[in-house]
Amino acid sequence: MEVLPSHSLTKGGALPEHIAIIMDGNGRWAEKRALQRLRGHEQGAEAVREAVKGCAELGVRYLTLFAFSSENWSRPIEEINHLMGLFRFFFKKEIKSLLENGVQVRFIGHINRLPEDIQDLIKEICEITRDNSKLILTIALSYGGQAEIVDAMKALGRKIQAGEIDPEAIDEAMIACNLETADIPDPDMLIRTSGEKRISNFLLWQCAYTEFFFLDVLWPDFRKPHLEAAIEEFSRRHRRYGAL
């Protein structure tokens, strides 16, 4: 995908309301530079700032970032511990900026698997930014799309068992209402960096009609022009939702 200069974004084109991003390539970025993988994660934090700032400036309403998957728990303990430390540093350092720039922060995933101090930080960030509305930033931590759907099915099962709903009444809308993203729209576009072409168990239900964009850039090198180029291409696509 061509990277366009920042001034070239189509004026008046279709702007996605919700962008989801799979932030991939931190390890490969470091390996290409003969650095430890951990350095790639550190550099990737700057790309997070670029994505949040870029979406806020362009008028995107919702941004969802895939920060740590349920499968990532199988990585080496040193890498996991470093990532947890990076989360601590980033959350503490960025909370003031997020508040000042009108960003509301939310989290999805099995947060209870995270260290208690990070869970406390998450609660603090959500509380402090809850009244912001310029950009709704959702961070997927310890998240898996299949697990989210399983959790929704369990919730519906409990309601059936309690006699609150009729099984025959279950439809797509009811399932969507039991997902962690129930009160935000589904992504209009999903960006994955690093050149990989899969969605890796991310927002499986929500991405039924999402436009996909696979960028060859590694996540630590992601900047606002890459975001603008993806939005520019999005504005040229015709979304039919299965109709003619």
N, C-alpha and C positions, 0 to 999 in steps of 0.2 A: 504494500500500500504506500502510495506517495505521501510524503510528509509535506504538508502545505505551510507556507508562511502564515503567521498568526493573523494577519489582516485579511486573509483570503477566504475565511469562513463565510459561506453563503448567507447573506442577509435575507431574512424572511423565510428561510428554508425550514423544513420540519425539524424542530428541536426535540430530541428525546426527553421525556419527562423523567425517566428512570434509567440510569446506566449501571450495569453490574460489571465488575472487573475481576478476572482471575489473574492475580499478580504472580506471574511465573518467570523464572529465569535467574533468580538471585544466585543460586549455586553455580550455574554455568558462567554467569558474569564474573564471579570470583575466579573460577578455574581458568578462564581465558587470560586472566591477568596473573596467574600463578599465585593467587591469594587463597587464604582459607575460606571455605564456604561461608563462614560466619560474617566475613567482611561484606559479602554480597547482600546479606540480610540487612546489615547496617546501612549500606548505600541505598537499599530499596526503600528505606524510611523517607528519603528525600523525594522519591517518586510518589509516595503516598501524599506528601504535602502538595506536590504539583497537581495531582489528580483532584484533591479536595479543593484547592484554590481555583483550578481551572473550571471545574463544574460550577462552583459558586459564581465565578465571574461571567460564565456563559449563560447562566440562568437555568441550569439543570436543577430540577427540584429534588431528586432522590439519587443517591449514590450508594451502592453496596459493594464492599470489598471483601474478597475471600482471603482472610489473613492466615488461618490455620485450620486445616481440615481434621476430621476425626481420624483419618488415615495417617496424618503426620505424627501421631503419638508413637508410631513404630520407628521413627527416625532415631539415630544415636542420641543417647541421653545428654551428651555434651551440647549437641545442636539444639535440642529441646530447651535445655536450661538457658542457653544463650538467647533463644527466641523469647522466652519468658522474661528475661532481663531486659530485652529490647522493648517488649510490650510495656513493662514498668516505666522505662525511661521515656518512651514516646508519649504514653498517656499523661505522665506528670508534666512533661515539657510542653505539650501541645494544648493542654486543657484551657489555658488562658486565651490562646489564639483562637481556638474553636469557639469559645464563648463570645469573644469580641467580634468574630466574623459571622455570627448568626447561625452557626452550625449546631444542629441537634444531633447527638450521638446516641445510637442504639446498638444492641448486640443480639445476635442470634447464635444458637448452638448450645452444646452441653457445657455451659459455663461452670457448672458445679465440678467439672473435672480439673479446672484450673486451680493454681495455688490460691489460698484464701486471701492473701494480700492483693492479688490481682482482681479477685472477685470484689473486694472492697473498693478498689480503684474504679472498677466498672460501674458499681452502684453510685459512686460519687460523681463520675462523669455524666452518667445518665440524669442524675438529679440536678446537677448544676446547669446542664444545657437543655433541659426539658422544655423550656419556654421559647427556645430559638426556633425559627421556621424558614430561614433563607435556604438552607440545604439540610435535608435529612440524611445523615450519614449512618448507614448500618454496617457494622463490622461483624463478619462471620468468623467466630472463634470456636475451635473444637466442634466444627460444624460438618454435617454430612447430609446431603439431600435425601438419601434413602432413609436415614434415621429420622429425619424430620417427618417424612410421610408415615413411617411406622408410629411415631409419637401421636400423629393426628388420628391414625386408625385406632390406637388405644384409647384416646380421648373420646372418640365416637362410640367405641365399644362400651365404655363406662356409662355413657349417656343412654345407650340402648338397654344396658343391664338395669339402669335406674328407672327405666320406663319414660325417659324424657323425650326420646325420639323414636319414630318408627323406622326400622331398617330400610323400608321401601322409599322413605323420604330422602335418603342420602343421595345427593347429586354433586356435581363438580363444585358448585358454589358452597355447599356445606363443608366439603373437604377443605377448600381454600380458606374458609373461615376458621379452621382449626390448625392452620399452619402458623409458624412464627411470624410470617410476613402478612398476616391477615389484614392489617390496617394500612398497608401501602400497596401501590399498584405493581403489577408484574413488570419486570424489566422490558423496556423497549429495545434495548441493545445490550449485548454482552461482548466485552473485549477480553481477549486472552493474549497475553504477551508471550514471547519466546519462540513463536512459530509452531507450538504444539496445537493440534486441531481436535480437541476434545473438551468436554465441560467438567470432567473429573468429579462427578457427584455433587455438583453445585447448583442449587435452585432448580432441581429436576422438574418439579411440577410447574413452577413459575415461568420457566423458559419455553413453554409449549409453542408460543408464537413470537419469540424473541429473535431479533436479527443478530447474527453472529459475525464478529470481526476478529480475525486471527492476525496478529501483528508479529513480524519477525524480530522486532526490537526486544531485547531482554529487559525485564522490569526495572532494574536500577537506572536504565537509560531512558525510561519513559518520561516524556515532558508534554507540556500543553500542546505543542504543534501536533503530536501524535493523536491526542484527544480530539483536536479540531479536525484532523484528517478523517478520523472515523465518523465524526458527526457529519462532516461534509458528504461522505459516501452514504450515510444513513438517510440524509435528506433527499438522495436521488433514488432510493429504493421505494417500490410500491408495495405496501403491505396489504395483502388481500384476505388474510385470516381464513383461508380455505375457500373463499368465494371467487367469482370471476371478476 
